Amino acid sequence: MSQDAATAYHGFPTKRSLLGELRTRIVATVGLLTGGLAFAVLFLAFFATKFAWYQNLAILLVDLMVVPAVLIVMWISWGVGIGRRFHDGF
């Protein structure tokens, strides 16, 4: 009877597996926020002169919509997974 290391205690995830998943999402969150901000700054600094003001605004709005959308999907999927794992435990 072999048990997965991540679900060693009665089917519940261990503290180590939860922290690993959480750490990955935190790093991804910081990376996405930093990347989105860096894109906006670099775009405005180097490429904005090639477009009209409304095109620049559209590009920045897309950046401001895509980054939070990815973060929301990432964190909701994590929360749903945690809820499913601990549904019977609380």
CYANA upper distance limits for C-alpha pairs under 8 A (distance plus 0.5 A):
  3 GLN  CA      7 THR  CA      7.42
  3 GLN  CA      8 ALA  CA      6.42
  4 ASP  CA      8 ALA  CA      6.50
  5 ALA  CA     14 THR  CA      8.12
  6 ALA  CA     12 PHE  CA      8.36
  6 ALA  CA     13 PRO  CA      5.63
  6 ALA  CA     14 THR  CA      5.97
  6 ALA  CA     16 ARG  CA      8.10
  6 ALA  CA     17 SER  CA      5.98
  7 THR  CA     11 GLY  CA      5.33
  7 THR  CA     12 PHE  CA      5.56
  7 THR  CA     13 PRO  CA      4.87
  7 THR  CA     14 THR  CA      6.51
  8 ALA  CA     12 PHE  CA      7.39
  8 ALA  CA     13 PRO  CA      7.37
  8 ALA  CA     14 THR  CA      7.12
  9 TYR  CA     13 PRO  CA      7.48
  9 TYR  CA     14 THR  CA      7.40
 12 PHE  CA     85 ARG  CA      6.89
 12 PHE  CA     86 PHE  CA      7.57
 13 PRO  CA     17 SER  CA      6.82
 13 PRO  CA     18 LEU  CA      7.14
 13 PRO  CA     85 ARG  CA      7.92
 14 THR  CA     18 LEU  CA      6.94
 15 LYS  CA     19 LEU  CA      6.62
 16 ARG  CA     20 GLY  CA      6.66
 17 SER  CA     21 GLU  CA      6.80
 18 LEU  CA     22 LEU  CA      6.61
 19 LEU  CA     23 ARG  CA      6.36
 20 GLY  CA     24 THR  CA      6.73
 21 GLU  CA     25 ARG  CA      6.91
 22 LEU  CA     26 ILE  CA      6.66
 23 ARG  CA     27 VAL  CA      6.65
 24 THR  CA     28 ALA  CA      6.62
 25 ARG  CA     29 THR  CA      6.47
 25 ARG  CA     74 MET  CA      7.98
 25 ARG  CA     75 TRP  CA      8.00
 26 ILE  CA     30 VAL  CA      6.75
 27 VAL  CA     31 GLY  CA      6.54
 28 ALA  CA     32 LEU  CA      6.46
 29 THR  CA     33 LEU  CA      6.61
 29 THR  CA     71 LEU  CA      7.04
 30 VAL  CA     34 THR  CA      6.49
 31 GLY  CA     35 GLY  CA      6.34
 32 LEU  CA     36 GLY  CA      6.42
 32 LEU  CA     67 VAL  CA      7.00
 32 LEU  CA     71 LEU  CA      8.34
 33 LEU  CA     37 LEU  CA      6.65
 33 LEU  CA     67 VAL  CA      7.52
 34 THR  CA     38 ALA  CA      6.47
 35 GLY  CA     39 PHE  CA      6.48
 36 GLY  CA     40 ALA  CA      6.77
 36 GLY  CA     63 ASP  CA      7.05
 36 GLY  CA     64 LEU  CA      8.10
 36 GLY  CA     67 VAL  CA      6.96
 37 LEU  CA     41 VAL  CA      6.69
 38 ALA  CA     42 LEU  CA      6.41
 39 PHE  CA     43 PHE  CA      6.28
 40 ALA  CA     44 LEU  CA      6.60
 40 ALA  CA     60 LEU  CA      6.92
 40 ALA  CA     63 ASP  CA      7.91
 41 VAL  CA     45 ALA  CA      6.54
 42 LEU  CA     46 PHE  CA      6.43
 42 LEU  CA     47 PHE  CA      8.11
 43 PHE  CA     47 PHE  CA      5.55
 43 PHE  CA     48 ALA  CA      6.50
 44 LEU  CA     48 ALA  CA      5.36
 44 LEU  CA     49 THR  CA      8.46
 44 LEU  CA     56 ASN  CA      8.44
 47 PHE  CA     51 PHE  CA      8.10
 48 ALA  CA     52 ALA  CA      8.33
 48 ALA  CA     56 ASN  CA      6.61
 51 PHE  CA     55 GLN  CA      6.38
 51 PHE  CA     56 ASN  CA      6.71
 52 ALA  CA     56 ASN  CA      6.83
 53 TRP  CA     57 LEU  CA      6.65
 54 TYR  CA     58 ALA  CA      6.60
 55 GLN  CA     59 ILE  CA      6.69
 56 ASN  CA     60 LEU  CA      6.73
 57 LEU  CA     61 LEU  CA      6.53
 58 ALA  CA     62 VAL  CA      6.64
 59 ILE  CA     63 ASP  CA      6.82
 60 LEU  CA     64 LEU  CA      6.62
 61 LEU  CA     65 MET  CA      6.61
 62 VAL  CA     66 VAL  CA      6.46
 63 ASP  CA     67 VAL  CA      6.73
 64 LEU  CA     68 PRO  CA      7.34
 65 MET  CA     69 ALA  CA      6.62
 66 VAL  CA     70 VAL  CA      6.69
 67 VAL  CA     71 LEU  CA      6.81
 68 PRO  CA     72 ILE  CA      6.43
 69 ALA  CA     73 VAL  CA      6.70
 70 VAL  CA     74 MET  CA      6.60
 71 LEU  CA     75 TRP  CA      6.61
 72 ILE  CA     76 ILE  CA      6.41
 73 VAL  CA     77 SER  CA      6.56
 74 MET  CA     78 TRP  CA      6.93
 75 TRP  CA     79 GLY  CA      6.62
 76 ILE  CA     80 VAL  CA      6.55
 77 SER  CA     81 GLY  CA      6.63
 78 TRP  CA     82 ILE  CA      6.70
 79 GLY  CA     83 GLY  CA      6.56
 80 VAL  CA     84 ARG  CA      6.65
 81 GLY  CA     85 ARG  CA      6.72
 82 ILE  CA     86 PHE  CA      6.71
 83 GLY  CA     87 HIS  CA      6.10
 86 PHE  CA     90 PHE  CA      7.06
